[in-house]
Amino acid sequence: MARKGFKAALLDVIMPRKRILYAGIVLIAAFVAVFLLVYSKISYGFDVSVFHLINSTLSVQSLDPFFAAAAVYGREYFWVPVVALMWILGGVFKNEKAQKGALLLVIVFIIIIIVGLSLKAAYYRPRPFLTLSGVNVLVPKDLDSSFPSGHALIVAAGAAAAFFFLKKRYSIPLIIEAAVVSYSRVYVGVHYPTDVLAGVLLGAGIAMVVYYLLADREIFDRLFKYIQGIYNKIFRISRPSS
């Protein structure tokens, strides 16, 4: 009986992490499915219809500045301060979990940037304003590949990773921010809906897989302690001169 109880307890610990891994794999597989639909142009008619619906039919002139700001500033201008605050405030309030979350976010973002740039280099999809007429473009025009949305990749990965380390009152607003930024990329005319959908699926999927592989692992704890030690040392050196 004791052995059975220990095994049951062990499964209770392992299975939630396994589910995170499986969910991440499913999301990445869904990204591949979306890519195949885009590559084969099966989804093109749907893409164009939904794009015009969001970019034109549902657009509200008074909301244009809001979505333009979200589309431009909702990625690095928002998430870099989020990571910095998680690390700094985590140190101030002795919240090691938040600091570990900040470190994991940095790792996830590095992976996401590499993957995103590689995908854009391997497959070029023209931006909507290059192939469609009547597009309302509200932000500067990028000419790199439209697929996948780099903004959606990063904000979805950030929201997914932060969800595992922050309380709901902090993680839910980050998820909402990611959703607004993703929607805004279609609203302002620089991405098709499937570009954004693919970015969200891949970003969240990678974040979940990385969380499973690194969180609570010895190698991650060692890296965290090393970086935390450097940070604390620098802080102590710089403090007397302030």
Helices and strands as residue ranges (DSSP letters): H 2-39, H 44-52, I 53-57, G 61-63, H 64-73, H 76-92, H 96-122, H 128-131, H 150-163, H 168-187, H 193-214, H 218-238
